[in-house]
Amino acid sequence: MRVSDTLIGSVLLLLSLAVLWHIQSFPDFPGQQHGPALFPGVVAGALALASLELIRTGLRSRAPLLQLAGTNLYSLVPFATTVAGLFFYYLLSDRLGFIVCALIVLSALMWSFGVRRSLVLPVAFVSTMIIHTGFFKFLKVPLPWGLLQPVAW
């Protein structure tokens, strides 16, 4: 299955515009120049620019929006793993914790995308720890500890 860049770019552009519209309702913090809408606004703006470039390249290629020819069941495994990983994290992150869930989801995603088996666990572990440190320590996002609550730092 092949989805054209035009279609993907259009969906991402709609997503970025929805985020930009939604962050208008975020409150300002008194005494601060930048409020909670700054970071999502910058990311949504960058996503909008990238999606416009995707739309432009898709229109130039004149490819069909959706091409089903040549699709086999195995090519759908990465997509299904991505969707399943999102649901897995949503349903079990409070019980298992961010670190455990992220390690499982990243490992499953890398396996489904064909990463060498000897790299899956080390890269998933290092990536999980970098993401956890960035969000928990630097951005102060309260991530769930779950099973690791007794050793929370």
Secondary structure, 3 states (H helix, E strand, C coil): CEECHHHHHHHHHHHHHHHHHHHHHCCCCCCCCCCCCHHHHHHHHHHHHHHHHHHHHHHHHCCCCEECCCCCHHHHHHHHHHHHHHHHHHHHHHHHCHHHHHHHHHHHHHHHCCCCHHHHHHHHHHHHHHHHHHHHHHCCCCCCCHHHHHHCC
